[in-house]
Amino acid sequence: MERERHCLAVRDQKTLWHPYTQMKTANLPLPVVSAKGAKIHLEDQRSLIDAISSWWVNLHGHAHPYIAEAIAKQANKLEHVLFAGFTHEPAVSYAERLLPKLPGSMTKVFYSDNGSTAVESALKMAIGHQRRRSGEKLRVLCFQNSFHGDTFGAMASSGKNLFNKPFWSYLFRSTMIAPPLPGQEEKSFSMLQNALLEDDIFAFIYEPALLGAGGMKSYCLQAMNRMLSLIRKRDITLIADEVMTGFGRLGPLFASELMDVKPDILCLSKGISGGFLPFALTACNESIYSSFLSDDLQDALLHGHSYTANPLGCAAAIASLDLLLSPSCQQRRNHIRDRHRQFLKRWIGHARIQRIEALGTILVLEYKEESPLGYFSSFKEALSSHFLDRGILVRPLGSTLYIMPPYCISDDELDQIYSAIEETMESPCALFP
Ligand SMILES: *Cc1c(COP(=O)(O)O)cnc(C)c1O
């Protein structure tokens, strides 16, 4: 009894509500006491390999001393100050360093604090820009099964899907088209042509190279390019949501580098602070920015958050960028990519898998147990516990397993992950009764 009262998970249950969790049926949460490198250390002495970078945020490993120190230094100097009417060195330095590295001709950075707010800011930029040019337009164009966040604008611009079903009646208008997945390029293109018959689209928002939360499905890049250039011709604002793909996940620093047609607006979060702090930004080109210039405050971008440009977030982002741009980080990313490719070669065409892909540092494996419920299927629970039993943290999307490790992951840790995957291919296997 005494022990139970002190158990963190039990205390948690009395006061806390977790994200994307059915609190009635969920297992007790796993209490974490510390984390280092690619490992998460639990209260019960177990350690887990963080094979999903803690929901895609961690880049260089947990508790990286270089980033930790940069934050501590900044905290002792200036922890936060309002950003309306004030500025500070870390905010300016980060923008100066990042802008030249961004795809497109980005000239301005607008800070916020998470992926959803980065998307909200982008939507407001696009709405204001289009209103100035061609009057009010009410509709956003997006891909089916895309994911742009959980605030209302971000939900609306993800289109109607199972994640946001309870809120469908509350979302502004969107037109959804199929993403150009291999094999459905033509369907996708003709849906786009149809969508463009409507005249009230203010923006196209897209994850540049693949659907992330929508199943880690990569596009045919050529088809994507063709679509982007058609949309660009219609003077619709292009918003690239690189909240997941940014900072080298797919190989290049940003996935939009893979496309000839560059966005007008770019959203970044998740990996931006190396996984240390909630931080985000929306970058735009001069044409978007200048639409908001006038003598009237009403024409300004009427948006802001209390923690806009938080100096600690900026300091973490600068430190994380230092690490990211170092030659050894590039080597690590190439190495992870090569190892994924070797693994893929051995298993491609296996009877139990529908699809296996190596996308930069991300390995994706879709099992043939496709349930109509996808994300909500119980196969994914079985898959998660198979890995958890082997000391590996994964979070499959339905029957799709993906590995998105921090760049510091060791060969030995990768081997452990690969052999846990291999077990799922062997027969008999508990996952396939
Ligand atoms: C996670 C994600 C978001 C939302 O970011 P949050 O920080 O969770 O609000 C937006 N877009 C994409 C592509 C994402 O993967």
The ligand as a MOL file (V3000), in Angstrom:
LIG
                    3D

  0  0  0     0  0            999 V3000
M  V30 BEGIN CTAB
M  V30 COUNTS 15 15 0 0 0
M  V30 BEGIN ATOM
M  V30 1 C 3.7010 16.9540 -35.2450 0
M  V30 2 C 3.3470 17.7440 -36.4390 0
M  V30 3 C 2.6510 18.9560 -36.3130 0
M  V30 4 C 2.1570 19.4800 -34.9980 0
M  V30 5 O 3.1790 19.8100 -34.1330 0
M  V30 6 P 2.8800 19.9560 -32.5570 0
M  V30 7 O 4.1320 20.4780 -31.9970 0
M  V30 8 O 2.5300 18.5760 -32.0780 0
M  V30 9 O 1.7290 20.8960 -32.4090 0
M  V30 10 C 2.4070 19.6710 -37.4650 0
M  V30 11 N 2.7980 19.2180 -38.6720 0
M  V30 12 C 3.4720 18.0730 -38.8230 0
M  V30 13 C 3.9150 17.6420 -40.1850 0
M  V30 14 C 3.7600 17.2840 -37.7150 0
M  V30 15 O 4.4100 16.1170 -37.8750 0
M  V30 END ATOM
M  V30 BEGIN BOND
M  V30 1 1 1 2
M  V30 2 1 2 3
M  V30 3 2 2 14
M  V30 4 1 3 4
M  V30 5 2 3 10
M  V30 6 1 4 5
M  V30 7 1 5 6
M  V30 8 2 6 7
M  V30 9 1 6 8
M  V30 10 1 6 9
M  V30 11 1 10 11
M  V30 12 2 11 12
M  V30 13 1 12 13
M  V30 14 1 12 14
M  V30 15 1 14 15
M  V30 END BOND
M  V30 END CTAB
M  END
